[in-house]
Structure formats: structure tokens, C-alpha cells
Amino acid sequence: MTTTSTWADAPIQLTESLNDAIWSGAGKMPIPNGFLLTKNDAQYLYAALDMTGDTVNNSGVDDYFWFTFDRNRDGNITPNVDVNYGQYPATPNKIGRQFYLAPGTWTGLSTDQTEFKVDFEASPNSATPHRVWKFKFKLTDLNVSLIPFILPPYTRFGIRVHSTTPLQDNSTPANFWTSFASLHTLYFSRRPSVPVSLMGPVIGCVGLIPTTKINAASGKATTDVGYMVQVQNAAFGGLLNIIGNGPNLDNLIAVNKAAFIKVKHRTGTAGTFTDLITSWNNYRWNSVANDYTLVNYSPDTSNFYPLPTAGVDYSIHDLLFQFNSYELSQGLHQFQVEFYTATKASITLPTIQTLTLYIDNTVPIVKINSIKHGGVAVNTCEIVKMTSGTDGLVINFDANDPENNVHSYAVTATWGEGQSATIISDTYTPAKGDWGGVTNQNAPASGVWVPLVTCAHSFNVTAWARTTNGYGYIGYNSVSRYLTILK
């Protein structure tokens, strides 16, 4: 069975009742004696087992649940990877976790930081109070990411719920702990509500970044503090989803009978727009198959692209077009969208929207110029003897971007069993303008860095690009050099 989660516009507190508005519109899947309800945001899966058939409030050691996840989604029980959650014995509102070792075999139950609450309450599915189990799973714990690949992010799962009064013991799918071949699929939502007031009239967003937050002169984006995607003076790169203004698209389709678009492009901000030739895929919900079906979008011989079907669920919603920035040169690029009817007749828009993007396909240049001890450069893999408790090293490095799109850099040391220290770091602020990082910089800026122990050390320079794909920053570069330190 397949089910879909819906987007949680605000974090859900597990103390909130299923009748509260925060749970309204949750994804819903029937399970034996109840329903599974699901919502998610970019960090958490909020789930509830709404057990409408369990109307006796006697939660104890013999009332329990199992919630299993196939973390690598391969349909097999993978030892020490796939996980089962359950109520910690005789401890209300405490959840435990165990890893599968083999079919029907697990590690011991250990405590877990997943938020969990057991309730007895009414819900939209039954006005009679009944057992409810609520969960707040970290997506990273489930090995789930909302980074926008073509297929919607998903997990595979099984559920078992046992109750003593009334006596019930149901699993779905049956005996899932012996085989993962028939686990259910949960597709996560990645459609947060971008305020329409922030969208452009036709091209609403690039990913989740509203086009009104992209500077028309520089082609770089700055979003408000607290916005779901926080960027500052960021260039664009990677696979870029150009999202339409949903209400305006629906109106163009319903009123103007729009069926096709042409995508116009030019390099720079002057000259003639020409047809952009690209192609992309999007998954469309198939109600017959109860699953997503892959749809390809490519231009016809006259470079027309079909519009998405109105009122249909897609893995990337309101997608006008998609392209990989590596198809374009470094620098400013501009785009426009033209609309046409089913007979390819042009539709006149009230205004022509031009989207300007600064494309940056590079990552910062990082380099360790030297590591010095006592003012003398030491070679890679050299053994360096510290002469006193205050003796140390100086690392000279570059963390620089010729396009002036550095987000941050850090020089770190690592040693032993994962111990580490940051020697120097810096992060972009608007006061830096178009910041390109640093060259010929010492770490630390003054004095020396004093190692703590005798051990092999790795000295690392990492710089992150101030480049976004519309869903967060992307791109970094790093370099390392190794020494053995004797204290």
C-alpha cells in the first residue's frame, strides 16, 4: 500500500490533539482498527496511529506498537541499518529503538531521542475516545532527505499494534518483521507554502526562493531571516527547478486555455532572447496505480513544452521548466516564459516577467600554502616535535573564489578517534558585499595553534560556496595535509 504525507506549515507538538487544526489535512492510510496519519516538514515526520478500535484506556506493558523502517529502501532486512521502534517497557511516553540483525532478530532495545506520546482521545475519525500513539521522527534518523531529486523522497515501513482490552494484535503488512518484500511506501511532501505575495506573476520561485527575493540587477538571492530557505546574496547553480505562480498558472489554464509554453533565454542582459532547449522529468500521481508515474517533458519540433495538467499531484509542484546550470556559462542569464493555447496560439500576458540569475558553476579554491613550526615550513607526513607546552604551528592557506561567492571557510585539525578543533573560520555577512574569501591567510590569525596530544594529525581547509539550487547552499571544496605531532 502507498500513502502520502502532507506538509506541516508549523512544527507539530505531540501534546496537540488530533482534532486540532495543526493535524488537519494529514495524509491518511487505513490500518487494522484505525488509521495512520502523517505530516512532515524539512526536518521531521509527524505520525499518529489513530486506533479507533481500541476504546479501553488501559495502556500498559501488554499494549504496545512496533514501527519498522527499511532505512535503505532496498526491500531486504539489512543488519544494523534497518530499524524498529517500540514503547519502552513499562515507561509511558518513552520510545526505544532496536536494529534488525536478521528476520525476526534484533539488537537489544535502547533509548532513543525520537519524541513520542501515548494519548487517549477523540479524533476526526471517531468521536469516541480511543488509543492514539504519536511520533516525531527526525528525517535523518530515517535516512530521508528532501533534496529535490526527481522521485519524491520516501520510506518503506511496517506497523504492528497490540492491545489487551479489547484483545487485538495486528500487523500491516502481515509478519513484516520476517520479510521486507511487501512493506508499505510513504511518500514525503516537499511542497511547503510559499506565500503567493512573494512570488513573481509567472515565474513564482526558483526552487523555494521567491523570484521577488532575487535582485534583478545582480541575479543573486537574499531571503528574509527565518524564511525556510535562508540565503544571503547567493548565486545559483546545480539542477534548478523554475516554479510557476500556482494560482496564476491555474487561471491561465482555466480562463486562457493555456496548454503549452516556450522558454526564452539570453546570456547577459542585452541582445535577443532565443528558445531554451532542455528536457526534464517529473513524477505525476496515478490514481489507478496508486503511485507516481514518470513523465518526460521535452520540446516538440517548434520548441513548445506542454504545461503540467491542472489539479494533478506532481512530485515537483507547479514546475514550469528545469535545467542544469552546467549547460550555461558563468555569469548573468535571463529567462522569460511565453504561453500558448492547444492550437499554439499566443496568449498575451498583462506583463512580461524577466528572471535574472547569476549562474556560478564553480566552487572556491582551497590550498594549504605552508605549515610552519618555529617559523620553518614542515613537509607533509613529517614528524614534528613540540618543544614546550606553548609551542605550536601556523597554517597559511587560501580559501578564495574568483567569482566572489564564498559562504564560509574553516581550518580544522583532526586526530585520534574523531577529535577535532577549529583553528580559524569565517562566514559571510551582508557587510562583506561580494565576498571572495581570503588568500595568504594565517591560521590562527596571530600566535600559534598548540596541539593537545601526541598523535597523527590532519589539517584541513574547507570552503563552502555562496551558491544555491533554491533549496539551500550547495558546493564546497576541501584540502588536507597530514603531520605527526609529538608533545
C-alpha positions in Angstrom: 0.0 0.0 0.0 1.1 3.5 -0.7 0.4 6.7 1.2 1.5 10.3 1.0 2.4 12.8 3.8 1.3 16.4 3.7 3.3 19.5 4.5 3.3 20.7 8.1 3.2 24.5 7.9 4.2 24.8 11.5 6.0 22.3 13.8 3.6 19.9 15.5 3.7 19.5 19.3 2.7 16.0 20.3 0.6 17.5 23.1 -1.7 18.8 20.4 -4.9 16.8 19.9 -5.6 15.1 16.5 -8.7 17.4 16.5 -6.5 20.5 16.5 -6.1 22.4 13.2 -2.4 21.6 13.1 -3.2 18.0 12.2 -5.9 19.0 9.6 -5.2 17.6 6.1 -2.7 15.0 7.3 -2.0 12.1 5.0 -4.3 9.1 5.9 -3.9 5.4 5.4 -6.2 2.7 6.8 -4.6 0.2 9.1 -6.3 -2.6 11.1 -8.6 -1.0 13.7 -7.5 2.5 12.8 -5.6 4.9 10.6 -2.0 6.1 10.1 -1.8 9.9 9.9 1.3 11.7 8.5 2.6 15.1 8.1 6.2 16.3 7.6 8.4 19.4 7.3 12.0 19.7 6.2 13.3 18.1 9.5 10.6 15.8 10.9 8.0 13.2 10.1 5.0 13.7 12.4 3.0 10.4 12.6 0.0 9.2 14.6 -1.5 5.7 15.0 -5.2 6.7 15.4 -6.5 3.4 16.9 -10.3 4.0 16.7 -11.0 0.3 17.5 -9.2 0.5 20.9 -11.6 2.3 23.2 -10.4 1.0 26.5 -7.9 3.2 28.3 -5.6 0.6 29.8 -2.3 1.3 28.3 0.3 -0.9 30.0 3.1 -3.4 29.3 0.8 -5.5 27.1 -0.3 -2.6 25.0 2.5 -1.8 22.5 3.4 -0.9 19.0 6.1 -1.7 16.5 7.1 0.8 13.9 9.7 -0.6 11.4 11.5 1.4 8.7 13.6 0.0 5.8 16.2 2.7 6.1 18.0 1.9 2.8 14.7 1.2 1.0 16.1 -2.0 -0.7 13.3 -4.4 0.3 15.7 -6.5 2.3 16.4 -6.8 6.0 19.8 -5.2 6.3 21.6 -5.9 9.6 22.4 -2.8 11.8 20.8 -0.5 9.3 17.0 -1.2 9.3 15.3 -0.1 12.5 12.3 -1.0 14.7 10.8 1.5 17.2 8.7 0.4 20.2 7.4 1.7 23.5 10.0 1.3 26.2 8.7 -1.4 28.6 6.5 -0.1 31.5 7.6 3.5 30.7 4.8 5.8 29.3 5.9 8.3 26.7 9.3 6.8 26.3 10.3 5.3 23.0 13.0 2.7 22.3 14.9 1.7 19.2 16.4 -1.6 18.0 18.2 -2.5 14.8 17.4 -5.6 12.8 20.1 -8.3 12.8 18.2 -10.8 10.7 14.5 -11.7 10.0 12.8 -11.7 13.4 16.1 -10.9 15.2 17.1 -7.6 16.7 19.7 -5.9 18.8 18.6 -5.0 22.3 16.1 -2.2 22.8 17.9 1.1 23.6 16.6 4.5 24.5 16.1 7.0 21.6 15.7 10.7 21.2 12.6 10.4 19.0 9.7 12.3 20.5 6.8 10.0 21.4 3.5 10.4 23.3 0.7 8.0 24.1 -2.8 9.5 24.4 -6.5 8.5 24.8 -8.6 11.0 22.9 -11.2 11.6 20.2 -10.2 12.3 16.6 -11.7 13.3 13.3 -12.0 9.6 12.6 -14.1 8.8 15.7 -15.8 10.9 18.4 -15.4 8.1 20.9 -12.1 8.4 22.9 -9.6 5.8 21.8 -5.9 5.0 21.9 -3.6 7.2 19.9 0.2 6.8 19.5 2.0 10.0 18.3 5.6 10.3 16.9 8.1 12.9 15.8 10.9 11.2 13.8 13.9 13.0 12.6 14.1 12.6 8.8 17.9 12.0 9.1 17.2 9.1 11.5 15.1 7.5 8.8 17.7 8.2 6.2 15.4 10.5 4.3 16.3 13.8 2.6 14.0 16.3 0.9 16.7 17.4 -1.6 14.8 17.6 -4.8 15.6 14.6 -6.9 13.0 13.7 -9.4 11.3 10.9 -7.4 9.6 12.2 -4.3 11.5 11.3 -1.1 10.1 8.2 0.5 10.5 5.5 3.1 9.2 1.9 3.4 7.6 0.8 6.7 5.5 -1.8 8.6 3.3 -1.4 11.7 2.2 -3.8 14.5 -0.2 -2.7 17.2 -1.1 -4.9 20.2 -3.9 -4.3 22.7 -5.1 -6.4 25.7 -8.6 -5.0 26.1 -10.0 -5.4 23.6 -7.6 -8.2 22.6 -6.1 -7.2 19.3 -2.8 -8.0 17.6 -2.5 -6.8 14.1 0.4 -6.2 11.8 0.5 -4.5 8.4 1.8 -6.0 6.2 1.4 -9.3 8.0 4.6 -10.6 9.6 6.6 -7.8 8.1 9.5 -8.4 10.5 10.3 -11.7 8.7 10.4 -10.1 5.2 10.5 -6.6 3.9 9.3 -7.5 0.4 5.8 -6.1 0.9 6.4 -3.1 3.2 4.2 0.0 2.7 5.5 3.1 1.0 5.2 6.6 2.5 6.0 9.5 0.1 7.0 12.7 1.9 5.8 16.1 0.9 8.2 18.8 -0.2 5.6 21.4 -1.0 5.8 24.0 1.7 3.6 27.0 1.3 5.5 29.8 -0.4 3.4 32.9 0.1 1.9 34.0 -3.2 2.5 37.6 -2.3 6.3 36.9 -2.6 6.0 35.2 -6.0 6.6 36.7 -9.4 3.5 36.9 -11.6 4.5 33.9 -13.8 7.8 32.6 -12.6 7.0 32.3 -8.9 10.1 30.7 -7.4 13.5 29.1 -8.2 13.1 26.1 -6.0 11.7 27.6 -2.8 13.3 31.0 -3.3 10.6 33.5 -4.4 11.6 35.5 -7.5 10.8 38.7 -5.7 13.8 37.9 -3.5 16.2 37.7 -6.4 17.9 41.0 -7.2 17.1 42.0 -10.8 20.5 43.6 -11.4 22.9 41.1 -9.7 20.8 37.9 -10.3 21.6 36.9 -6.7 19.1 36.0 -3.9 18.6 37.2 -0.4 15.7 35.8 1.7 14.3 37.1 5.0 15.6 35.9 8.3 13.5 33.0 9.4 12.4 32.0 5.9 12.5 28.3 5.2 15.5 28.7 2.9 17.9 31.2 4.3 20.4 32.6 1.8 22.3 35.9 1.5 23.5 37.4 -1.8 23.6 33.9 -3.3 24.3 32.9 -6.9 22.5 30.0 -8.5 23.8 26.6 -9.5 23.1 22.9 -9.9 19.8 21.5 -11.0 17.3 24.4 -11.0 13.6 24.0 -10.7 11.7 27.0 -12.1 8.4 27.0 -10.3 5.3 28.8 -11.6 2.9 31.0 -9.7 0.3 28.4 -9.0 -2.9 30.5 -8.8 -1.9 32.5 -11.9 -1.0 29.2 -13.8 -4.4 27.7 -12.8 -6.1 30.9 -14.1 -4.1 30.8 -17.4 -5.1 27.2 -17.9 -8.8 27.6 -16.9 -9.5 31.0 -18.5 -7.0 31.5 -21.2 -6.8 27.7 -22.1 -3.1 27.7 -21.9 -1.6 24.3 -22.8 2.0 25.0 -23.9 4.9 27.2 -23.1 8.0 28.4 -24.7 11.1 29.2 -22.6 13.1 32.1 -23.8 16.7 32.7 -22.7 19.6 35.0 -23.3 23.2 35.3 -21.9 23.7 38.6 -20.2 21.1 41.3 -20.0 21.2 42.5 -23.6 20.5 41.0 -27.0 17.8 38.8 -28.4 16.0 36.1 -26.5 16.1 32.6 -28.1 14.4 29.3 -27.3 15.9 27.4 -24.5 16.2 23.7 -25.4 16.3 21.4 -22.5 14.3 18.5 -21.1 13.3 17.2 -17.7 11.3 14.5 -15.9 8.6 14.9 -13.3 6.5 12.3 -11.4 2.7 12.5 -11.7 0.4 10.8 -9.3 -1.5 7.9 -11.0 -4.7 7.3 -9.1 -5.3 3.9 -10.8 -1.9 2.6 -9.9 -1.9 4.4 -6.6 1.6 5.5 -7.2 3.7 8.1 -9.1 4.3 7.7 -12.8 7.3 9.2 -14.6 6.5 11.9 -17.2 9.1 13.3 -19.6 8.9 16.9 -20.8 10.8 17.7 -24.0 10.3 20.3 -26.7 8.5 19.4 -29.9 9.9 20.4 -33.2 8.9 24.0 -32.7 10.3 24.1 -29.1 6.9 24.1 -27.4 6.7 22.4 -23.9 3.4 21.0 -22.5 2.1 22.5 -19.3 1.5 20.3 -16.3 -2.1 19.0 -16.0 -4.1 21.3 -13.7 -5.4 19.7 -10.5 -2.9 16.7 -10.6 -0.3 16.0 -8.0 3.3 16.1 -9.1 6.5 15.3 -7.3 7.7 18.8 -8.1 4.6 21.0 -8.0 3.9 23.8 -10.5 7.2 23.0 -12.3 7.4 25.3 -15.4 10.8 24.0 -16.5 14.1 22.7 -15.2 17.6 22.9 -16.4 21.1 22.1 -15.2 23.3 25.2 -14.7 26.2 23.4 -16.2 24.5 23.8 -19.5 25.1 27.6 -19.2 28.2 29.8 -19.0 29.3 31.5 -15.8 27.6 34.9 -15.2 24.3 36.6 -15.7 21.4 34.9 -17.7 17.8 35.9 -18.2 14.7 33.9 -18.8 11.1 34.6 -19.9 8.1 32.3 -20.4 5.5 32.6 -23.2 2.1 30.8 -23.0 0.1 29.2 -25.9 -3.2 27.5 -26.4 -3.6 23.9 -27.5 -3.6 25.2 -31.1 -0.3 27.0 -30.4 -2.0 30.4 -30.5 -0.1 33.0 -28.4 -1.6 34.2 -25.2 -0.9 37.9 -24.3 0.1 38.4 -20.7 -0.5 41.6 -18.8 3.2 42.0 -18.2 6.3 40.1 -19.4 8.3 38.9 -16.5 12.1 38.6 -16.9 14.0 36.4 -14.4 17.7 37.3 -14.0 20.0 34.7 -12.4 23.7 34.8 -11.8 25.0 31.3 -12.6 28.0 30.1 -10.7 29.2 26.6 -11.6 32.5 26.7 -9.6 33.5 26.0 -6.0 36.0 28.0 -4.0 39.7 27.4 -4.5 41.4 26.0 -1.4 45.1 25.5 -0.8 47.4 24.9 2.1 50.4 27.1 1.3 52.5 26.0 4.2 52.5 24.7 7.8 55.3 26.2 9.9 56.8 25.2 13.2 59.1 27.8 14.7 58.9 29.8 11.5 60.2 26.9 9.4 58.0 25.1 6.9 57.4 21.4 7.6 56.8 18.8 4.9 53.7 16.6 4.5 53.9 13.5 6.7 56.8 14.9 8.7 57.1 14.1 12.4 57.1 17.4 14.4 58.3 17.6 18.0 56.8 20.3 20.2 59.4 21.9 22.4 57.2 23.3 25.2 53.6 23.4 26.3 53.0 26.6 24.4 54.8 25.5 21.2 52.6 25.2 18.1 52.0 25.5 14.4 50.9 28.2 11.9 48.9 27.1 8.8 49.0 29.5 5.8 46.1 28.9 3.4 43.9 30.2 0.6 40.1 29.8 0.6 39.1 32.0 -2.3 36.5 32.3 -5.1 37.4 34.5 -8.1 33.6 35.0 -8.6 33.3 36.3 -5.1 30.7 33.8 -3.9 32.2 32.4 -0.7 29.7 31.5 2.0 32.2 30.4 4.7 35.5 28.7 5.3 37.2 26.8 8.2 40.6 25.5 9.0 40.4 22.5 11.3 42.6 19.8 12.9 41.6 16.2 13.4 43.3 13.5 15.3 42.8 10.3 17.2 39.3 8.8 17.3 37.4 11.7 15.7 38.7 14.5 18.0 38.8 17.8 16.2 39.4 21.6 16.7 38.6 24.6 14.6 41.7 26.8 14.3 40.1 29.6 12.3 36.8 30.2 10.5 34.7 33.0 9.0 31.2 33.3 7.5 29.6 35.6 5.0 27.7 38.7 6.3 26.0 41.3 4.1 28.6 43.8 5.2 31.1 41.8 3.2 29.4 42.5 -0.1 30.5 40.2 -2.9 33.0 38.3 -0.7 35.6 36.2 -2.3 37.1 34.7 0.9 40.8 35.0 1.7 44.3 34.3 0.3 47.6 34.1 2.1 45.8 33.9 5.4 47.4 32.5 8.6 45.6 30.2 11.0 45.5 31.2 13.7 45.5 34.9 12.7 48.1 35.6 15.4 50.2 33.3 17.6 50.3 29.6 17.1 47.9 26.6 17.3 49.0 24.4 20.2 48.3 20.7 19.7 46.9 18.9 22.6 48.3 15.3 22.3 50.9 13.2 20.6 49.1 11.8 17.6 48.8 11.8 13.8 47.0 15.0 12.8 45.1 16.0 9.7 45.0 19.8 8.9 42.0 20.6 6.7 40.9 23.7 4.8 37.2 23.7 3.6 35.4 26.5 1.9 31.7 26.5 1.0 30.2 28.3 -1.9 27.5 31.0 -1.6 25.6 29.3 -4.3 22.1 27.8 -4.0 19.9 25.5 -6.0 16.8 27.1 -4.5 16.6 24.7 -1.6 19.8 25.6 0.3 23.5 26.2 -0.3 25.4 23.8 -2.5 29.1 23.2 -3.3 32.3 23.1 -1.3 35.9 22.3 -1.7 38.5 21.0 0.7 42.1 20.0 1.0 44.1 18.2 3.8 47.7 17.8 4.9 49.0 15.2 7.4 51.6 15.5 10.1 52.5 13.5 13.2 52.8 15.6 16.3 55.0 14.7 19.3 54.2 16.5 22.6 
